[in-house]
Amino acid sequence: MPREEKSEAGTLYLVGLGPGSSDLLAPGAVAALEDADVVVGFRGYMDQITYLTAGKELVSMELGQELERAARAVDLAYGGSSVAVVSSGDAGVYGMAGPVFRVLTDRDWNGETPNVITIPGVSALQSAASLLGSPLMQDFCAISLSNLLTPWERIEQRLEAAARGDFVVALYNPRSRRRDWQLLEARRILLEHRAGNTPVGLVREAYRDEQRVVLTDLASLEARAGEVDMFTTVLIGNSTSYVLNGKMVTPRGYE
């Protein structure tokens, strides 16, 4: 069980579930879920942990209801409950930690009650990297291509900076049915600064039954864009990255 003592006003656990495989769920996350009275999360993520939630109050909501989930969890914690808010991957990487702290900010949280404990999880970029080989051995960055909360102009600036800086790039939220052009625009920006044979890894549903790992390159990414969706993490190498017997490798340095 996490070491922090629960406060009288309740506890908020921000739990990262990792990629979904039970053997990659951190022991601290298991302990937090066992301690919680209530578990709050997206329905799809809740389905991954039914073996840990028997007998608990469950609050399931759909994608797009992140602030509603956060508000409900905060309400329950202020009421004295021990509440686990679950995210896939790591709660602090494009996860529920952000919405929860936004609600706490709006409620003038005093930093003590309720007690807030973040439990880290294996992030999507870590899961993807482990399946691809060793693509993250130099400086890298994560960029979400979703412009629902961030203006596309700002995302373009970040892509341009990453391309100029020769960062390995992990793309989150790369493509959906309604957002089908951002991935190819990101490819265009990156191709202005790196070669067409730069390795690209597409990892869908890492460590789940539907797992799919594809190695391609920047030049060929346009033809494979239809294989990418919101369950895919895209890793794009830098100028030193290469493919070795089906694995994507970025050497530790430039020498």
Buried (B, 14 or more C-beta within 10 A) or exposed (E): EBEEEBBEBBBBBBBBBBBBBEEBBBEBBBBBBEBBBBBBBBEEBBEBBEEBBEEBEEBBBEEEBBBBBBBBBBBBBBEBBBBBBBBBBBBBBBBBBBBBBBBBEEEEBEEEBBBBBBBBBBBBBBBBBBBBBBBBBBEBBBBBBBBEEEEBEEBBEBBBEBBEEBBBBBBBBBBBEEBEEBBEBBBEBBBEBBEEBBBBBBBBBBBBEEBBBBBBBBBBBBEBBEBBBBBBBBBBBBEBBBBEEEBBBBEEEEE
